[in-house]
Amino acid sequence: MSSLRLVGLSLLASLVLFPLQAAAWDRGEVEKFATFPPGSAGPEGITVDRHGNVYATTFAVPLSGLGQLFVFNREGHLVRQRSVDNSSSQLLGLDFHPKTGALLVIDFGNAKVLKVNPVNGDSEVFATVAGGAGLNALTFDKQGNVYISDSAQGIIWKTGKNGGPATAWVTDEILTTKGVPPFGANGLGFNGNENALFVANTGNDTVVQIPVSGGVPGAPFVLTNSINGADGLILDDHDNIWVAANQADEIVVIDKTGKAIAKLGDFDGIDRHGAPRGLLFPASLVRFGDWIYITNLSLDLRKFGLQTVDSQWAAQVTTQTLSRIRARIPHKHEHN
């Protein structure tokens, strides 16, 4: 029997005895949803109104001028761009208050939460915090209280539906970081029963769970590790947690036990217009209908003195974009 035939039979036997493992993650199809005007900074925060219009803020490094708010319609066409009065150029998380309808925007550069008129850009201070804050993202409970993550101090701040000085609701070292990127507590959201608040810690690559009983927080603990650059975070109707992994250029979906059940999207280079294909430093995400909308921050962390795997790619971006992907969890086959 020839040696070639022996090799073939051996390979066939190995496939019978040791069947192939499950195929790679079905990452879905990432679409370019919207393009920002030339000269725009990288988009960071994102939300959607009840009509499906998409709102995004940008994060300029270094600080330069007023913060910018962009509004796109459901087809991805720019409706308007507004400078936000009395703001820095580093705007992060934003959302509409579920009780009052006010658009709240985090001004990272000034460590404040602003209430912004989305039509003309007028603003007023909604909430303030103490200390050297690095305010990043916000969420709400069913009573309309507002919770704000502080990436610098490891604090979750809380204020009422009408704002004012915020109080420290949770302070814990587990919400700080010495890692890369240098942001601790970031995206956050409650589960359906509001007996747990989940917080992404970007520099630690973790999702932290804070037990809640009667509105009172318990001791935070790490639900899961190894989400590379865990940034924006949302929960679906099944309490699955969707996390933007800004250093892996993907969306990681975990269940309530911390198990990964989907990995969506990827980076596929820079197109001829200087725009990222797929996801590049995805920072924030929001769901509307059948779609997840995602900001491509495309941040070159060498501006902070940090070399990361995306740095040189981000430096090539000249056209800023929003992406979208179907809001579904593909079935992943399992083998014993």
Secondary structure, 3 states (H helix, E strand, C coil): CCHHHHHHHHHHHHHHHCCCCCCCCCCCCCEEEEECCCCCCEEEEEEECCCCCEEEEEECCCCCCCEEEEEECCCCCEEEEEEECCCCCEEEEEEECCCCCCEEEEECCCCEEEEECCCCCCEEEEEECCCCCCEEEEEECCCCCEEEEECCCCEEEEECCCCEECEEEEECHHHCCCCCCCCCEEEEEECCCCCEEEEEECCCCEEEEEEEECCEECCCEEEECCCCCEEEEEECCCCCEEEEECCCCEEEEECCCCCEEEEECCEEEECCCCCEEECCCEEEEEEECCEEEEEECCCCHHHHCCCCCCHHHHHCCCCCEEEEEECCCCCCCCCC
